Amino acid sequence: MFTSKKDSAATAAATAATAVPQAKRAARSSAPSIISADLIVSGTLTSTGDIQVDGRVDGDVRSAGLVIGDKAFINGEVVAEDVTVRGRVQGSIRARRILLCATSHVEGNILHEAFAVETGAFFEGNCRHADNPLADELSAKKPANEFRAISTAPGSTAPMTQAAAPVAPRPTVTDAPRPLAAS
């Protein structure tokens, strides 16, 4: 009954500050999008919420949370905050938290912040920790090692660059005149 405008403004500000995280949680706690077992998707799946894949996806999957079911198959890159793999993934996985369950089969590289593997899981590839595996997608696609060789052939005006490969020694060229063949 006896409130000042300062008190009501402070209460409104506190209510607004707590409403934003609750809105984020509400969006995340909504029901996941489901790719059922009889569905085949060709292309990229992108969601700001959670996705549950029980079917087949031929393409990349990007979401906040991803659960890959026992019979599911993803052929492409997976990027998410949380990934739980029970089925098969053929491609790279980048996520903050990754769990490979006992029934999982992963062939590809994993970039993670936290990583757990249950007994019986199959994983073939490289696994690397990163403080922020979701940052800078371009750096994840850069070639790991790029070598350049410079040609030192006599008479060349500019260096020639090429991908690293075994380089056979070139025969030396002399500037001496050649005798003309008799006709």
Beta strands, then each sheet from edge to edge (+ up, - down):
strand 1: 33-35
strand 2: 40-42
strand 3: 45-46
strand 4: 50-53
strand 5: 56-58
strand 6: 61-68
strand 7: 73-75
strand 8: 78-85
strand 9: 88-90
strand 10: 93-100
strand 11: 105-107
strand 12: 110-117
strand 13: 122-124
strand 14: 127-129
strand 15: 148-150
strand 16: 161-163
sheet 1: 1+ 4+ 6+ 3+
sheet 2: 1+ 4+ 6+ 8+ 10+ 12+ 14+
sheet 3: 2+ 5+ 7+ 9+ 11+ 13+
sheet 4: 15+ 16-
end
